[in-house]
């Protein structure tokens, strides 16, 4: 018997579907195509589709930009600098699913080819021990925008099952550089869940102050740090972070607080940091191949951690690598010995050196350095991050979670 087939077209979205004698009448949505080449000045929704992002596109204050699940947004570095910037007061709603993630990528598939997603808010930052709150700073993304404020509940939107590929553009270090995801003063009203930063040329995720938290996320193959923050970032509900470093990479996590001894700190549970055999640090004078580095008064509460593969290197320059590096004496005194760095239930494998002491050479970090002693505990049963595979964590047929366990 021949099946009867009916096609359905809906204005604004195109569907093809089959209604047959076997009862299969589920419509299949077809992607639309388009170009995004001007700032977003009114509330805008892009239907499921394939889009070209051209230029440093800004989402203005008071405006919401929405992408439907399954959409792919592609940049081309040959057209100039490209990036998506959500200004303070603007919102990005990009809620994909495990099977239909929203992917931001670049045509050449070369790390450092675009600026990634940059979000601004007005949540608190701390970058001075003497200045009165609320404090502010100027961004290091080349835009020269001011960030900071007193709105801890700032809401920059919702990002779920979003992948950023081949970003991390570095033009001038510390004054014009970007990451996969850059969060400037982003607040707790913002949702960051199931995000992937893939093969960028700088950090996977960087927080510049703020109060937002990141959950269920992957930093894979980024050539600087997998996770990084400064300016007194204090997210409290972070969990399930996975970093896989391969090729060229620096720290798994870099923790700093602009040399301000804060009474608060971020909290992260369920962390897995893995460094593939043969991975080397970028060619820099500072030793940057440890799992977690604390410097400039960086602190925090971290638990259920799996660390694997952090070894010393012989090329291109000989460096000792370890599990935990404390870079400077002030951080050692104010954060380690004063009880503001907590690392508990830490499982260490294939990483011969546990502690690395930085400069000056007047201090040596040991397990006994942590006060109280319960602030450093190891385990053979820690599980680290728990994440579920799917299209959101698959690139070119490769499952990014294949080395998680």
Buried (B, 14 or more C-beta within 10 A) or exposed (E): EEEEEEEEEEEEBBEEBBBEEEEEEEBEBEBBEEEBEEBBEEEEEBBBBBBBBBBBBBBBEEBBBBBBBBBBBBBBBEBEBBBBBBBBBBBBBBBBBBEBBBBBBBBBEEBBBBBBBBBBBBBBBBBBEEEEEBBBBEBBBBBEBBBBBEBBEBBBBBBBBBBBBBBBBBEEEEEBBBBBBBBBBBBBBBBBBBBBBBBBBBBBBBBBBBBBBBBBBBBBBBBBBBBBBBBBBBBBBBBBBBBBBBEBBBBBBBBBBBBBBBEBBBBBBBBBBBBBEEBBBBEEEBBBBBBBBBBBBBBBBBBBBBBBBBBBBEEEEEBBBBBBBBBBBBBBBBBBBEBBBBBBBBBBEEBEBBBBBBEEEEBEBEEEBBBEEEBBBBBEEBBBBBBEEBBBBBBEEEEBBEBBE
